[in-house]
Amino acid sequence: MKLGLYRKVMINLSKKHEITRTEFEILLFAVESDVIKRGVILENVPCSEDSLSDALRYLKNNNYLKVVRERAHKRARLYSTTRKAKLMITEFYKQLNIN
């Protein structure tokens, strides 16, 4: 396991897939869950509310996240990661030699 390379690998993959570091960290956190709410992401990923909104919109529009349940009747919108996001995170783990 090469955690010293974490930052370098993250930056390289972010550039390769044309996403920001915040978007990458959101995917890294979200890929471990089946579904995830915006509030849970905000609690666990260091970013502002504005950057989170922008990141979620970008990830949804570029097919890294999909909306499982729309927001309605005081229920939060639920997001799920797509195969594209899971493959990118798997590539990240392989480069760090984490199985």
PyMOL commands that set and color helices and strands:
alter all, ss='L'
color gray80, all
select helices_A, chain A and resi 3-17+21-30+38-44+49-61+83-95
alter helices_A, ss='H'
color red, helices_A
select strands_A, chain A and resi 36-37+65-69+78-81
alter strands_A, ss='S'
color yellow, strands_A
deselect
rebuild
show_as cartoon
